[in-house]
Amino acid sequence: MSDNSTPYPHRLNEEGSYDSICRACFATVARGKAESELSAYEEAHICDPTHMLSDTARRC
């Protein structure tokens, strides 16, 4: 996940599926057998600010 050019980097899992991860809220947006399956979910993703806030609060 070193490519900073996309807001949704993809992680290849051991069994061959891909995860799409949101850089803003770190949520797993989607999982699919092919990377091409992820784009529709990425376009529809809206970060949950309550989830983001709770993660920040835990670090303090």
C-alpha contacts under 8 A as a table, 3 or more apart, distances in Angstrom:
res1	aa1	res2	aa2	distance
1	M	4	N	7.93
1	M	9	P	5.88
1	M	10	H	6.81
1	M	11	R	6.70
3	D	6	T	6.85
3	D	9	P	6.97
4	N	7	P	7.30
4	N	9	P	7.87
6	T	9	P	6.01
7	P	22	C	6.07
7	P	23	R	5.42
7	P	24	A	7.50
8	Y	20	S	5.68
8	Y	21	I	5.13
8	Y	22	C	4.90
8	Y	23	R	6.17
8	Y	42	E	7.02
9	P	20	S	5.86
9	P	21	I	5.67
9	P	22	C	7.23
9	P	23	R	7.59
10	H	18	Y	6.18
10	H	19	D	5.40
10	H	20	S	4.64
10	H	21	I	6.34
10	H	35	E	7.58
11	R	18	Y	5.45
11	R	19	D	5.07
11	R	20	S	6.57
11	R	21	I	7.64
12	L	16	G	6.30
12	L	17	S	6.03
12	L	18	Y	4.66
12	L	19	D	6.62
13	N	16	G	5.37
13	N	17	S	5.36
13	N	18	Y	5.85
13	N	19	D	7.33
14	E	17	S	7.43
16	G	33	K	6.78
17	S	31	R	6.76
17	S	32	G	5.51
17	S	33	K	4.38
17	S	34	A	6.62
18	Y	31	R	5.47
18	Y	32	G	5.35
18	Y	33	K	6.14
18	Y	34	A	6.57
18	Y	35	E	6.15
19	D	28	T	6.50
19	D	29	V	7.38
19	D	30	A	5.74
19	D	31	R	4.43
19	D	32	G	6.70
19	D	38	L	7.96
20	S	28	T	5.74
20	S	29	V	5.37
20	S	30	A	5.29
20	S	31	R	6.38
20	S	38	L	6.62
20	S	42	E	7.49
21	I	26	F	5.94
21	I	27	A	5.74
21	I	28	T	4.60
21	I	29	V	5.66
21	I	30	A	7.59
22	C	25	C	5.77
22	C	26	F	4.87
22	C	27	A	5.45
22	C	28	T	6.49
22	C	29	V	6.44
23	R	26	F	5.31
23	R	27	A	7.94
24	A	47	C	7.33
25	C	47	C	6.02
25	C	48	D	7.46
25	C	51	H	7.66
25	C	52	M	5.69
28	T	31	R	7.62
29	V	41	Y	6.59
29	V	42	E	6.45
29	V	45	H	6.73
30	A	38	L	6.07
30	A	41	Y	6.25
30	A	42	E	7.52
31	R	38	L	6.93
32	G	35	E	6.60
32	G	37	E	5.87
32	G	38	L	6.45
33	K	37	E	7.41
34	A	37	E	5.62
34	A	38	L	7.62
35	E	38	L	5.61
35	E	39	S	7.75
36	S	39	S	6.28
37	E	40	A	7.02
38	L	41	Y	5.53
38	L	42	E	6.27
39	S	42	E	4.96
39	S	43	E	6.17
40	A	43	E	5.21
40	A	44	A	6.38
41	Y	44	A	5.12
41	Y	45	H	6.04
42	E	45	H	5.17
47	C	52	M	7.86
48	D	51	H	5.41
48	D	52	M	6.46
49	P	52	M	4.92
49	P	53	L	6.01
50	T	53	L	5.07
50	T	54	S	6.16
51	H	54	S	5.25
51	H	55	D	6.35
52	M	55	D	5.26
52	M	56	T	6.36
53	L	56	T	5.10
53	L	57	A	6.10
54	S	57	A	5.05
54	S	58	R	6.27
55	D	58	R	5.29
55	D	59	R	6.73
56	T	59	R	5.38
56	T	60	C	6.89
57	A	60	C	5.43
